[in-house]
Amino acid sequence: MEHEPGSGRFCGREHRLPLRIYCEDTDFSGVVYHGNYVRYLERGRSDFIRELGIGLSVLMAAERPVTFMVNRLDMRFLRPARIDDRLEIRTFVEVASGARVVCRQVVMRGNETLLEAVSENVCVGLDGRPRRLPQLFAERIAPYLPLAIRPVAQPEPVRELAAAG
């Protein structure tokens, strides 16, 4: 995939998204407000799939549109980020099967881990009901899954997303 300015990049299975902390991200003390980390993690996951060429706009434009809803988000805060820090959101996809995608994410400042998170995301139709992951999504994400859970054989491609991608 072609790299766009301001977007992340892949290093093996890991997706890395750079981020700078601005005044608007912080509380009165100059420390990042805890709720903002949810947005940073979302940006990391969204940029991961966008870099695969199957961003949310592609998924929503399909014949059977789908999107993702966060089902579970566990975060462990280790150290605070502060104004002007340069951070990196690192995203690893651990599971992509059925309607689920489970990601492990870390927020780094240099070599220092600031936050660890695990998110479970469910693929849903516009009616909010779970849907199996689209075939194009499953094909594009397969190389980024741990070797132990990569599919052995790829099923026939689904034409609804292949035409949109």
Secondary structure, 3 states (H helix, E strand, C coil): CCCCCCCCEEECCEEEEEEECCHHHECCCCEECCCHHHHHHHHHHHHHHHHCCCCHHHHHCCCCCEEEEEEEEEEEECCCCECCCEEEEEEEEEEEECCEEEEEEEEEECCEEEEEEEEEEEEEECCCCECCCCHHHHHHHHHHCCHHHCCCCCCCCCHHHHHHC
